[in-house]
Amino acid sequence: MHFQENTGQADAASPRSFVQVVGAAILDSLDRPSKLLAARRSAPVALAGLWEFPGGKVEPGEECTQALHRELAEELGIRTALGVEVTGPLAQGWPLNDSAAMRVWLAEVTGGTPEPLEDHNELRWVDLTETALMELPWIPADLPIVTALLNAVDAGRA
């Protein structure tokens, strides 16, 4: 898996129509990452207690990156600098279910202290290693993204 620069525009030419969701792989540093901020869901009941990348739905008229900045401010109370996108297998990113896909960007906190303000009951900085990350029970749709993130970080360290 690789990262690519992206403008944040959703691809409207795709044959399938998805609800566009955005998420952030928040790192302790975009230049020399060693930790990832994971967020534990508090709702809905089916996902409560599972870990995910924070983010949310893109609203009408929003670009993906605008939506991500808004969601991170609402959910965690932070401002971020976005890095490259963790590209998924679809034009819309990573499939979440039959009707939604998520685009994910690397990010670094530039303002505020992350707090679980909405949708989460715990945040945790986790070592950016397979052992540490796989100890968390991730939302199943986020697991391929965790793997892609690890592969790209390992490639960057080589």
N, C-alpha and C positions, 0 to 999 in steps of 0.2 A: 504494500500500500504506500502511497506517496501523498505529499501535501502539494497543493497548488495555490497560486494566487487567485483570488476570485473577487469580483466586483460586488458580490452580494445580491445580484439580480437573480430571481428565480427563473428557471427555464420553462417558459410557457409552451414550448413546442413539443413537450413530452407527450407520448401517446396515452399515459395514464394521468388522471387528475388526483392529486394528493392535497391534503391539508398541509401547508408548509409550516414546519416547526424549525426552530433554531436552537442550538445549544452551544455551550462553551466548555472546552477542556481548559480550565483555569490552572495555570502553572505558576510555581513560585518565581519563575524567570523564563522569559521567552528565549533568552540567549543561552542559559545554562540550566535547563530544567532538572529538578531533582524531586519535586513533589507535585501532586495533583490534588486539587480541591474537589472532593466528592460530596454530594448532597443526598441525604436520606429523605425519601418521600414520607409525608405524613398523610396524604390522601391521593387518590381515592383508596378505599379499603383494599382493593385488589393489588395495589402497588405500595401500600404503606409498609415501611420498614426496608424497602429495597433502595439501592443506591443508583444515582443517575448523574448525568451532566446537567447542570442547571440551564434553564432557558424556557422557551414557550412558543406559542403560536404567533405567526406573523399576521398582523392586522391588515385589513384592506388599505391600500395606499402606502404601506410601509415597504421599504427595502429590507432584505434579510438582516443586514448588519445593523440597521436602525432598530429593528425589532429586538435584536440580541442585546444591544446596549440598554434599551428600555426594560427588557425582562430582567437583566442582571441588577439594574437599579431597584426594581420593584421587589424581586425575590431575595436579594442579598444585601442591598444597600451599598453597592459599590459602583465605581467607574472603572473601566478597563481599556487597555490597549489591545486591539485584536491583531493576531498574527495570521499565519496562513490557514487555509481551510484544510481539514482532514477530509479528503474527498471520499465520497461513498460510491457505491456501485450504480446508483441512479443519478439522473440529471438533478433530481431534487435532494440528493444526499443518501441517507441511510434509511431503509424502510423500517417503520415502527409497527405498522399493521397494514391491513388492506387499503386504508384510506389516508395514511399520513406518512410523511418522510421528514427526516431531520438533517439539516446541514449543520456541521459542527466546525467551529473555529478555535484555534489555540488563542488563549487570552492571558493577560497578566493584569493584576490589580494595580491601578494607578491612583485610586482615591477611595477612602472609606475602609472599614474593616468588615469583612464578610460576616453576616449574621443570618440565621434562618428566619426571615421575615414572613415569607409566604410559601406554602406548599411543602416545606421541609421542617423537620424537627431536630436535625443535627447536620453540621458540616464537619468535615474531617480532612486535614492535610495528610495525604497518604504518599509514602515513598513511591517513586516512579519505577517500580520493579514489578515483574509479573507476580512474584510471591505475595507482595503486599497488596496489590490491586485485586488479585483473585481471591483474597480472603474475604472481601466484601461480597454480599449477595446483590449483584447488579440486576437491574431491570433487564430481562432477556434481550430486548432489542438494542440495548446499549453495549452488550458484550462484544460484538464485532468491532465497535468503535474503540473500545478499550484495547483490543488486540492490535488494531491498526495504529493507535497512538503509541503503544509499546514498540512495535516494529519500527516506526519512523524515528522514535527517540533513540533506539538502539543503533539504527543506521546513521543517525547524526553524530553519535559518539564514536563511531568506528573511524 
